[in-house]
């Protein structure tokens, strides 16, 4: 497989020859006219928060291997080569089933094992009140329970690499310390915590804010509030949903300027309803509605319920924003998430896995994904 494209960091036109799932050679084209129109090439995306798509939920009590394969196939079409399947607040049995099924998928299918770089548990140890709880079912919200988490980890075969908790819940600070010591990335989210509590959580080992600016009350004190506190904390990274609905452009600019590209990541937070037609649906023991705008809400409320979009749209929106360079924006969705998870970066170098995206990006900063390369497969 020969790919001629511009390097996303240097803009240099190169020929990438891929074989047996890796970059085998990189060559300079014999002729490089300055005005040649060529696609760009970059490492494929890694998204730490994918809940499902096309009506499939990783939380489903009937989740199957074929459904997991389908979600990953759809993600590939949107430039996502690696992801953290995300399970949200649910009953103990439902969560255990999801973890076991994901573990078995990785054990049985090498292709799925390469795609699933970890599992993200978002809840059930979150705030129970309306607003911070978001779309999570209230009846399954509960205090942190290290013994239960260990049972989850056993069911997952040790694949839970990230957990989102509200630090004000009973026992949360001790839980955060244990999880961090065990090598799990602890995220703060779906929280109404005080500033002091957030600072204590950071000291205990919390490392990132889950979708900062969302999973919160509709109205907050103008100065003393948990969004400002997390934004100002140098010890916290921030994940950001840039789908055009979760955050306005001004807030995205503030997050990127304060956290900088070194401590920011993009996630699409794709809902199980991502890609679904307009209408009302039953998921996670709630009724949800996909609006004509592509916004997903808990029916009859203003509360968002994950995203209808995927990572490529989030990248497109941030590229268009012009707040970060093209290379930095791509890395927000590829190498920064990998760094957060303790994984090595993907580089456009010989020997690296052929997990690549080809895209257009014109003078108006209009990002358009064209192809995803995963191993020996080209996905359009």
N, C-alpha and C positions, 0 to 999 in steps of 0.2 A: 504494500500500500504506500503510494507516494503522495504526499500532501505538500502543495506549494502555498505558503501563506506568510504573513508578516508576524514576527514575534511580538507578543503583546506588550513586552517591556521595552524592546529596542526599536520596533517598527522595521527591523531588517527583514527583507524577503529571503526566505530559506526553503529548501526542500527537506522535508522530514520523511524518511523511509522507515516504515513500521513493519515488523515481522515478529511472528510468534508472540503477539500481545505486548511488545515493547518497542521503544524507539531504537532502531538498529543503526541508523546513520543520519547525519545532518549535513547537508551540502549546500554550497552557494550555487544558485542557478548560473548557467553559462552567461545568460544575458539578464541584466536587471535594469530595464528602462525605468527612469525616475517616476514616470507618470502611470505606470502599470496599475491597473485596478486589481487588487488581490484581497482575499479574505484575511482575517487575522486568526491566529492560533494561540490557545492558552490551555492551561490545565482545566479539566472538567471540574464542576462544582461538587462541594461536599456540604450537605445541609443537615444540621443537627436537630431539626424539628419538623418531621414529616409524620402527620397523623394518619394518612391514607389518601385515597382519591377514588373517584368513580363509584361512590357508595360503599367502598371497602374501608373498614376501620380496623386499625391494629388492636383496638380495644374489644373487638367483637368476640363473643363467647364461642363463635363458630369459625374463627379465623382459620384459613387453610393455607397450605404451601402454595397452591396455585394462585390464591389471592395475593400473597406476598410477592410472588413472581410478577403478577400483573402490575402492582403498584411500582415496583422497581423498573419495569419496562416503560411505564408512563414517565417516570422520573428521568430515565435516560433520554427520552425525547425532548426533555427540557434542560438538557445539559448536566444533569445530576448523575454522576457516576458512583458516588458514595453518599450514604445517609445514615442518620440515626432514626430508625422507626420509633415513634413517640407514642407512649401509652399514657393516657390521662386518668384522672380520678375515676375509680370504679370499684366494684366489690373485689374482695381478695381473690375469689375464684376466677373472676373474669381476667384479672391481671395475670394470675399464674398461668392461665391457659395461653394468653398472648405471649408471655415470656417463653414458655415451653415450645410453642409452635415456631417462634422465631429462632430459638436455639436449634431445634430439629431441622429447620430449613437450612441453616448454616452448616450443620453437620452433614446433610445429605446432598447439597448442591453447591459445588465450589463457586459457581458464578454468583450465587446469593451471598455466600460468605465474603467474597471480595467486595460486594456492594455495601453490606451491613457492617459498618465500622464500630458499631456500638448501639446500645438502646438508651433512649432518653425516657426517664420516668418523670412526668410532669404532674405532680400531685401523688397521692391523695392528701399529702401533708401541707395543705394550703389554708388560706383564710376562708372561713365559712360565710362571711357576709357578702351581700349583693355588691357587685362592682368588682372588688378584688378577685372574687371567686370566678368571674367571667361566666363561661358556659359549662363549667364543671358541675356535675350533679351534687347538690347539697347533701343528700342523704349518705353519700359515700366519703365526704370530707371528714378527716379524722386527725388526731394529734400524731406527731412523729412517733414511729415505733421501730426501733432498730432491729428487733427480733423479726418483725414482719418483713422489713427490707432485706434482711439476710435470707429469708425464705424466698423472696422474689429473686434475689441474686442467684440462689441455688437453682431455681427453675429456669433462669436465663443462662445458666452455664457460665456465670461471671461476666456476661456481656453488657450489663448496665454500666455505662460509662459516664452518665450524667443524670442528675436528679434535681428537680426544681422544688424548692420548699419555701414556705413563708416563715421567716425566722422568729415571728412572735408566737407561733404555735407552741403548745406545751412540749418541753423537752427538745426543742429544735436546735438550740445552740450546741448541746451535747451531741445530738445527731449529726450536725454539720461537721463537728470535729472528728467523729468516727468515720464518716463517709470520706472526708478529705484525706484522712490517714490511710484509708483503704484504697486511695487512688481514684476515687470517683469525683468527677467535676461537680461541685455544688453550685447551683444557680439560685438566685433569689427571684421569686416571682409570685404573682397572685397574692400579693401581700399588702397589708395596711400598716406595716411596722413603723415604729418611731425611729428617729435618727439614731438614738443611742442603741437601739436593738440592731439596726443595720450595721452599725460600726462594730458591735460585738460579734455579729455573724461573720464579718470580714476577718476579724481577728481569729475566729475559729476555723477559717479556711474557705469561706465562700469566695468564688472567683468571677462570677459573671451575673448580670441581670438578664433574666429571660424576658424577651420582647419588651424592653424598657419603654414606658409610656403607655402600655396596654395592661389589661388585667388590673384595673385600678378603679377608684371611685370616679364618678362623672365630674364632681366638684371637689377641689382640694384647697386647703389654706394656701394663700399666695406665696408664703415664704417657707414655713416649716412643713415640709411634706416629703414623702418617701421617694418621689421622682427626683427632686433636686438633690436629695441626700445621695442617692445612687449615682446620679450623673456626676456629682462632684468627687466621688470616691475614686482616688487613683488606683486603689487595689481591686476595683471591679472592672471587668470588661462589660460590654453591652451588646446584646443581640437586638436586631432591629428588623421589623417587618415592613418592607418598602413596597407593598403591593398597591399603594395609592389610596387605601381605605383606612388602614390602621393608624397611620401618622401623617400629618400635613408636612409639606416640604420644609416649613420653618423649623419644626421640631427635629426633622432628620438632619438639617444643617447644624443645629445646636449639638446634637449627639455626636456627629462626625467631627466637629471642631473641638469639642471638649475631650472626647475619648481618643480621637485621632484614629487613622486606619490601623494602627498597631494594636489597639484594644477594642476593636469593633468587629462584629460579624453580621452578615446578612442571613436571614432565614425567611422562607416563605410561609412557614407554619401551615402548610397545606392541610386543609380539613379533609375528612372522609368524603365531603361533598365537593371537593375541588374537581372542576371539570364538569359538574352536573348541570343539567338544564335548569332554567328558572322554575321555581316552585317550592312547595313545602315538603319537608322530609322529617322522618323520625330517626334520631340518632342519640346515643348516649342518654337515653331516657328523657329527652327533650324533643320539642318540635322546633325545627330550624327552617329558615327560609332563605333561598338563594334569590336575591333581588336582580332586576335587569341590569343593574350597574356592575354586577359581579361581586357584590358585597354579601356576606353570609352573616345572618343575625339569628339570635334566639327569637323565634316568632313572637311578635307582639311587644318586643323590647328593643332598645337601642344597642343592646350588648352584642358585640362581635363574637363570632364563633369560628375562629380560624379563618384561613384565607381560601379563596377560590382559585388563586393563581399559584404559579410555581417560581422557582428561583430565578429563571431567566427574565421574567418580568420585573422582579425586584432589582436585578442588576441593571436592566434597561432604565428603570426609573432613577437609579442613583447615578448612572453614567450621564443621563440627561441633566441631572441636577448640577453637574459641573463642579461639585465641591471637592472631589478627589480625582486623581489622575486615572486614566484607563487601567493601568496596571494595578494600582491600589484598589480600585473598585472590583476588578476581577478577583483579586486576592481576598477581599472581604467575603467572598462566597466560595473560595476554594482553599487557599492555604492558611488563612486565619482560623477557620474552623478546625482544620487539621492540627494546627499548633495548639489550640485550646484543648484538644483531645489527646495531646501528647504524641501525635503521629508525625512522621517526617514530611517535609514539604514536597509537593510535586513540582519538578523543574522540567523545562524543555531541554533535556540532555539525553545523550545516548545511554541506554540501559534503563531509563525510567519507564514505568508502565505506560502503555498507549491508552491513557484515559484523558481525552482531549476534547476541546470544543473548537469549531470553526465558526466565525461570526463576521458580520459586517459592522463597521462603525464609521460613519461618514463625518463630514465636517460639522454637521449639526448635532453630533454626539448621539446619533440614533443607533442604539445597539440592537442588532437582529441576529439571533442564533440561526445558523444554517445546518450544522451537523454536529452530532456527538460521536466520538470514536471511543468504543469500550473494547479493549482487546483487539480482536480481529473483526469486530462488527462496526459497521457504519450505520448510524441511526439518524434518520432525517425527520 
